[in-house]
Amino acid sequence: MDNEVAAFTSFIHFPHPKVKNFKCVHRTVVYPDYQGIGLSRILNNYCSQLYKDSNFRVIVTTGHPILIGSMSRDKNWILKRKGRVSLNKKSSFSKTCSANRITTSWEFKGV
């Protein structure tokens, strides 16, 4: 915006044992001066539509309350899963799981 970077988003290939065409919204950052105007939603919808047009399925998983609210109001995204991630005490990954908050998974349906 005005020749300045206002937001950034990235996607990664999501490895899945049965589905080979998943892309996952990995990280979205909106600079503070531009937050609260829906820029992340516009950016992610635009990029997700590009992937969908190339025959990829796009998913996102989040536990952030504001993003969950935004996704629930956006008709381009469909809620696929809502719940808690249980901790596996034997796994080193368990330190990064969201055991104390609700996480949601969404799939982009687009236009």
C-alpha positions, 0 to 999 in steps of 0.5 A: 500500500502506498509503495510499502509492504503492508502484509505477507503470507506464505503457503507450504505443501502439506504432506498427507498420506492420502491427499497429494494436493494440499497447500497450507497457509503457513504464516500471515503477517500484517504490519501494525499500521494495517491491522484490523482492516481485513487485509490478511483475509483479502490476501489469503483469499486471493492467494488461496484462489490462485492455488485452487485454480491450479487444482490444489486444496488449501487448508489452514489451522488456527487457534487464534480467536480473532482469526477463527471469528474472521474465518467463520464469517467468510463464506470462502472457508468451510470449517473442517474440524474444531477441538483441542489437540491432546498432548502426547507426553512421549513426543517432543512435538507435544511442547508445541501443541495447543492443549489449552486452547481450541484449534480449528481447521478450515478448507478454502472453497472459494468461488 
